[in-house]
Amino acid sequence: MSGTEAAGARMSRRPSLTRLSDAVGRGGILIPFVVTFVALSLASPSFLRFQNLANILDQQSGIIIVAAAGTFVLIAGGIDLSIGAIYGLAAATALNVASSVSSPAGVVAGIAVGLAVGLANGIIVTRFRINALIGTLAMSFVVSGIAAIVTRGNLVVALDHPDFQQFAATRILGVTSAAWMMLLTAVAATILLSRTTFGRYVYATGGNAQAARLGGVRVNAIRVATFALSGAAAGLAGTIDSSRVLSAQATSGQFLTFTVLTGIIVGGTSILGGEGSMQRTVIGCLFVALVANGFNLLGLDPFYQQVTLGVILLLAVGVDAWSRRSE
Amino acid sequence: MATATSDQVHLDVRGIGKSFGATRALDDVSIPIRSGSVHAFVGENGAGKSTLGKIIAGVFPQDQGKLYLRSTPVVFGSPREALQRGIALVAQEVALVPLLRVAENVFLGAEPRRSGFIERDRLAERFQRLTTEAGFDLDGNAITGRLPLAQQQQVEVLRALARDADLIVLDEPSASLSGHEVERLHEIVRRLRADGRTVVLVSHFLQEVLALADTVTVLRDGKVVRTDPTSEETEASLIAAMLGRPASRTYPDKHLPAEDSPAALTIRDLTAPGVRHVSLTVRAGEIVGLAGLIGAGRSELARAIYGAAPAIAGEIHAGPTPLAGSPVDSIRAGVALIPESRKDDGLFLRRPIRENVSLTSLAGLHRLGFVRRRAERIQVAGVLVRVTGSSLLEAPAGALSGGNQQKLLFARALLATPSVLIADEPTRGVDVGAKRDLYELLVDLATGGVAILLISNEMEELLGLAHRVVVMRLGRVVAELGGPAMTEAAILAAAFGTDGTAAA
């Protein structure tokens, strides 16, 4: 570096405040995550048990799969509010097809339904230039409506098809296949985002769409791809959860959208696009799960859990706004 | 020039120091600013001139030193406090509410009101009085965001006057204006001075400073080099003081391309939004300047060539390859664009320098979709050393100064090894030293066989760099000037569509 010192001096770096807030943003969520983890280990003897941790992973598998894909959407400058509805429709579809055709067909159908809705979202947002927030909100009504029609508002059960349960509930090394699929998705998403040209284009699209276009990025194609990923992931998550319990309900994804967005944003991915990372999303989701688990283990009033989550979300967005302040 | 100014000091800047982190932005700066004078601050980017302007207007607090307003020590905690003492800042970027009407913006936060309701009649009446006094021709009912930038600046000035400011800091007021707009701005400055107000002018444009200011302070690396009456300075003396060394020739030698060098960019009868029936050829190794007033269609032409805006009719070829009308195709055909606005159209300020530079070249830097990160680092570092003399790769682009950000766009274009480079205002907002570097890069590229289409509002830049100048007006090419015919007067005459006498 010493050779470039003279040039470096002319590069007049920005104030160190920005760098400090960058550092907070970067390490960000890891610190509260570790603190919570340690605190729970000390406070509750059952927390550190393998079974509890494996349960957390199993329960979070759907959420983290959807959040990993949703991270692409957010970084590319979009938002997908239809993931909960897609999840519900995919769960019902997968279970229906699994019981009427075969388990593998059920899995394919669940994911395909999600992918199709995701593509439709992408086209609505790019081709028809409808704001992503509104477009996917509208889509979520359409999709949950379809799911309610398909299931006639009933609980769909397939208790007579235990083979479908193997998809999500097979134990490998003591951990469910659902958790393994989540791990695989997270690793693949991390590589896709940080190592590939696609990942670069996603950051560029969300960071400055006009500059990305002039820089040779097919901005609309990238946006469609992120929504397709998000839809397919919601489809997979719905399939996994319907497989686990062999039942599904059109409304089962009601809270998923907000749980997922909370995990992504608490992780530190900006809702303004152009920034974020997969590792942060995973840790963010796990952090939210730890808080919930902690309330359970310590027998705290679950009403306070919601208040706590809300405050955490506000803090996360506040930190993001603060780190952008200097611009 | 100094007839209207008194010897009374309006604002005495004494021993001001300011640091941003480890960067010493201002160091022991002392400047007496006389009442009723136009006082200019000049210096390279990063010399501290804007920072000083902002401290005077209460935007930043100083770390050391004091401000004396008519001999009384003052401390400003905010721009609002400075405004209460009659000091207003008209910033580089206009800070108006775009959807409000002009008059509402002027009186924003100080509306005449009765029991909470704005009194529209009184507001209109006050606005009328104010514009008449200032001699502005502004419609108070116009939606501010729809006005041209020059008029939005006038709204800012009015806003300062509406609060009885008698010291107005203009921070790079003409950076985004051109031609006649700049002329109107200069009239405004002269009028403010004639009214007995004090104007602090922070500017890159030395001719502007020499034409308007009574006194000029040269800053370098946060320190005052000297404060002198403008009449004792010349452009050369100011540049020498800013650089700390005598000014070398600003423009590198021109290397004419070989007579038989092939056409690298051919445009036939192109019609696109803002562009009408343009035909143009740029040969390999040639620098063709594109002159014209703002709105003449130059940037529109650049965008149409690059495929950023759809062509309606006509043909564009890069060498033998027809351009299909999208940036992706143009990049593939060897066309690179340095866009007009680096912040809006060019950079990803929060992403690392490396990613900013490699973006357009990723097509050649991956294996099965995976970025070849080592190759990327090596290639980006190589081109950065050539362009900026630094191989800093991982800092966010937004951490760099304006000049270095502009260099990143050059680095990006260079890395794509284009055969045609369209450079739209490539030295905008860049200081003298960095400008010289960019000129050398452009000439180097041309010498290496790249065909360059150079758009610039700076006449000197076009004359100093281009082998040929094409002048546009109202979307059409109205003149093509080369050799001895390429003069400032001829270009202006063509740009304004008048005789040379009327335009000069």
Contacts between the chains, C-beta under 8 A, distances in Angstrom:
chain1	res1	chain2	res2	distance
A	4	B	389	7.1
A	4	B	390	4.6
A	4	B	391	5.9
A	4	B	392	6.9
A	6	B	389	7.9
A	7	B	388	6.5
A	7	B	389	4.1
A	7	B	390	4.0
A	8	B	390	5.9
A	8	B	392	6.7
A	10	B	46	7.2
A	10	B	401	7.7
A	10	B	404	7.7
A	10	B	433	8.0
A	11	B	388	7.6
A	11	B	390	6.3
A	11	B	392	6.9
A	11	B	400	5.7
A	11	B	401	6.3
A	11	B	404	5.3
A	12	B	23	6.1
A	12	B	45	7.5
A	12	B	46	4.0
A	12	B	400	7.8
A	12	B	401	4.4
A	13	B	21	7.3
A	13	B	22	7.6
A	13	B	23	6.2
A	13	B	395	7.5
A	13	B	399	5.4
A	13	B	400	7.9
A	14	B	20	7.3
A	14	B	21	7.8
A	14	B	398	6.9
A	14	B	399	4.6
A	15	B	20	4.0
A	15	B	21	4.7
A	15	B	23	7.5
A	16	B	20	7.5
A	16	B	21	3.1
A	16	B	22	6.6
A	17	B	21	7.1
A	18	B	399	7.1
A	19	B	21	7.6
A	22	B	396	7.7
A	195	B	370	5.4
A	195	B	371	6.1
A	195	B	373	7.6
A	196	B	366	7.4
A	196	B	369	4.7
A	196	B	370	5.5
A	196	B	371	6.4
A	197	B	362	4.7
A	197	B	363	7.7
A	197	B	365	7.9
A	197	B	366	4.9
A	197	B	369	5.7
A	197	B	370	7.9
A	197	B	371	5.9
A	198	B	369	6.3
A	200	B	355	6.2
A	200	B	359	7.0
A	200	B	362	6.1
A	200	B	371	6.6
A	201	B	362	7.9
A	203	B	348	7.1
A	203	B	351	6.1
A	203	B	355	7.2
A	204	B	348	5.9
A	204	B	351	7.6
A	204	B	355	7.8
A	204	B	359	6.0
A	207	B	348	3.9
A	207	B	349	7.8
A	207	B	350	6.4
A	207	B	351	5.8
A	208	B	344	7.7
A	208	B	347	7.0
A	208	B	348	5.3
A	208	B	349	7.9
A	210	B	344	6.1
A	210	B	345	5.3
A	211	B	339	7.6
A	211	B	344	7.3
A	211	B	345	5.4
A	211	B	346	5.3
A	211	B	347	6.3
A	211	B	348	6.5
A	212	B	348	7.8
A	212	B	359	7.6
A	213	B	308	7.1
A	213	B	327	6.0
A	214	B	306	7.3
A	214	B	308	5.8
A	214	B	327	5.5
A	214	B	337	6.1
A	214	B	339	5.7
A	214	B	345	5.5
A	214	B	346	7.4
A	215	B	327	7.3
A	215	B	359	4.5
A	215	B	360	5.0
A	215	B	412	7.4
A	216	B	327	5.3
A	216	B	328	5.1
A	216	B	331	4.3
A	216	B	359	7.2
A	216	B	360	4.9
A	216	B	363	7.5
A	217	B	359	7.3
A	218	B	328	6.2
A	274	B	348	6.7
A	274	B	350	6.1
A	274	B	351	7.4
A	275	B	350	5.8
A	327	B	349	7.1
A	327	B	398	6.8
